[in-house]
Amino acid sequence: MTYLPEVVSRDEWLRARKELLTQEKEATRARDRLNAARRRLPMVRVEKPYVFEGPDGEVGLLELFEGRPQLVVHHFMWTFDIDADGTEHPRETGCPSCSSAADQLGNLRQLHVRGTSLAAVTRAPYPQLAAFRARMGWSFPWYSSAGGDFNYDFHATVDERVTPVQVFHRSEAELAEAGTPWSEGMRGDWPGISAFLRVGDEVFHTYSTFGRGIEEFHNGYPHLDLTALGRQEAWEEPKGRAVPLGLQVGGPALRLPDEYL
């Protein structure tokens, strides 16, 4: 570990802290504007009768709201073994990076009192989800979308053989134009979050995000960003502040939550 912060007096620290506070206030105001713009997005009526499997059998999308007006869905990736002919076989464990996010989903009371439910949805069969949930000690609602179109329609599973490609809201042509052309190696599940609104018995899709749009739910990032050593990832500034741990999403040291020593 090198290049630690400069050691100064308390008065010098306070002056520097006030300078940073100005930037933080600017970021807060920018975030407020962004959130307002997000709330102004139009919405799309969900007309397809999606079916999910949960602890009480099959339910529809409306049941995931648990009677509340809003629903946040975590698109939880699973791990599959894939035969040469493309046949998928679900493993017994979920994606380590999605598991790191799920491990931080604690008591949902603060969402519930604001009229919002949260559930994870995964393309693997429900028995695998239930067993893994029990192993991890998680309590949030978790449903299987196996055999249905939900994952494909909301681009949490991308497969050009099933539906037109859309990755991070970009079509296959737009991906090529951006210099990240679609390839078979990109086929499969993608982590993301979608939001829905219920008006009576009608359900509307209001928002989805992927990539860094969901990073605040991973690895304790909001707390780590407040610290001197930060996330301890290779891209962070100032360079040389901390040894990269390889614990970033998709990193070589990322494990399932109960596998850390």
N, C-alpha and C positions, 0 to 999 in steps of 0.2 A: 504494500500500500504506500503510495507516494503522493506528493503534492496535496497535503492536507490543508484545510483552511488556515489562513493567517491568524495568528493569535494577537488580539488587540485588547484595548481597555473596554470596559462596559459602555462608556460614552461613545467610543468609536464604533462599537458594534451597533449601538442604537441608531447612529447616523446612517450607517449602511443599511440597517434594517428598514428605516423609513424610506430610503431610496427604492428598495425592493418593493415596499408596500405600494408605492405609486404604480409600479408595473402590475402588481397583483390586482389592484383595483381596476386597472384597465382591462385585464384578462377577465375579471368577474363581470364587468359591464358587457364585454364582448360575448361572454357565455350567456348572459341574460338575453342579449339580442338574438343569439343563435337559438336558444330555447324557445323564444317567442316565434321565430321564423318556423321552427319545427312544429309548433302548435298550429300555425297557419297553413300547414300542408293540407291539400285536399285528401279525401279518403275514398276507398274503394269498397263497395258492398261485396261481402263474401257470400256467394250464392251456392257454391258447391257443398254438398252435405258430407263434410269430412268426418271420419270415424276414427277414434283413438281407443286404445285399450289401457285400462288402468286397474287399480286394485279391486274395483267393483264391476269389472267387465267393460263392455263397450259403451262409450259416451260420444256425444257430438261436441263440436267446438263451443257451443253455447254453454255446455256443462262445465267447461274449464274455467268460466268466469266465476263460478260458485256464487251466483246471484249478484255479483258486483258489476258496476258499469265498465270497468277497464280490466284489461288482461295484458300482462307482459309474458312473452314466451321466449325462453332460452332454447335456441336450437342446439342441443347437446349432441356433439359428434360421437360416433361409436367406432370401434376398430373391427375390421373385417379381414379375414383371409380370402383371397380371390383366386379362383382356379384360372387356368389358361383360357377357358371358354367364357370367362367373365362371371361365373357363378360365385356369389358371395356367401361366406359363412361367418356369422357374427361370433366374435370372441367372447370371453367372459368378463371383459373389462372395457370401460369407456376410454375416451381420448384423455390423455394426461392433462393437456392444457384446458380442456373443458372441465375436467375434474378439479383443477385448481380454482376455476371460477365457482364451480358448484360448492366447493368446500367453504366458500365465504357467504353462502346463502343461509343465513341463520333464521332467526325468528322473523316471520313476515308480518308481524302485528302492525308495524308502522305503515306498510302498504295497505293492509286491510282497512285500517281506520280512515284511509283516504280513498276508499272505494276501488281499490286495485288489487287484483289477484295476480299471482305469479305461478308459472308452471314450466317445467322443462319438457321438451318433446324430442324424441329420438327415434330413428328409423329401425332400431333393433327390436326384436320381439320382447314383450313385456316381462316374461320370466327372467331374462338376463338383466333387465333394468332393476327389477325388484331385488334380485340377489345382490347386485352391485351396490344399490342404495343401502341395503341392510349392512353390507360389509363396511361402507364408508360412514354409517351412522347418520345419514342425511334424513331430513324430515320434510323437505319441500315436495309438492306434488310433481309426479313424473309420469308421463304417458308415452306409449308407443304409437308411432304412426306407420308401423310396418305394413306393407301391402297397399298403402294408400298413396294419394297424390300430394299430400300436404307439403312434405319436404321439397318436392320438385317444384310445386307451384310458387313457393315462397323462397326458392333458390338457396335453400339450406342443403340440398343435394343437387349437384350439377352433373347432368348426364345428357349429352347431345342426342343419345339414342332414345331418350324419353321426352325431352322438352328442349326448346331452343336455349342455347347457352346464355346465361347471365351471371357474371361474376362481379361483385361490388357494383351492381347496377349497370354494368357495361355488357353490351352484346358482343358476340364473337368478332364482328367487324370493328367495333370500338376498341376491344382488347388489342387487336392487331395494330390499329392506328396508334394506340398508346405505347406500343413496343413490348407488350406482354401477350403474344398470340396464344390462343387456346391450344392445348395439347391434351392427349389422353391422360397424361400424368396429373392433370388438374381435375380429372373426373372423380366424383365422390362427394362426401359430406364436407360442408363448410360451417364453421361456427358463426352464429349470429344471434341477434335479438330482434323480435318483432313485437309491435304493440297493436292492440285491437280495442275497439270501442263498441259497446253494446247499447243499442237504442231499442228498448222493448225487446222483441225477440229477433231483431236484425243485428247482424254483426258486420263491422266495418274494419278494414285494415288501414291503419293510420301511419305506420312507420316501420322500417326495417333498417338495420345497420350491420356491417360486417367489418372484418379487419381491425384496424385500430379504433374503430367506433365502439368496440366492446372491451377495450383494454382496461378500463377502470374497474372491471369486474374480475380481473385476473391478478393473481400473485401478490395481492396487497398493495398494488401500485399507488393508490391515493395516499397511503401512509408512507410508503417508501419515498415518494416524491418530496416529502417534507424533511427528509434526513440529509445529512452531509454526504453520505456515501451513495444515496439515491438507489436506483434499481440494481446497480452493480452489473450493468450490461455494457457491451463493448462500444456502442455508439454514443454513450453519454459524454457530455462535457462537464467539467474539465477533464481532458484526457489524463489517464494515469492516476486518477483519484482513488479508484478501487479496482481490485482484480475482478474481471468478469467471472461470474459464477456459472454461466451457461444455463440459467434457470428461466430464461425468457420463453415465451410461447414457442413451442417447437424446438427448444434448446436441448443440447445433448445430456444435460443433467436433470432435466425435468422428469419428475416421477409422479406416480399416483400418490395421493396425499398420505396414505398409510405406509408408504414404502421408504420414507425418509428415516434415517437412523437418528 
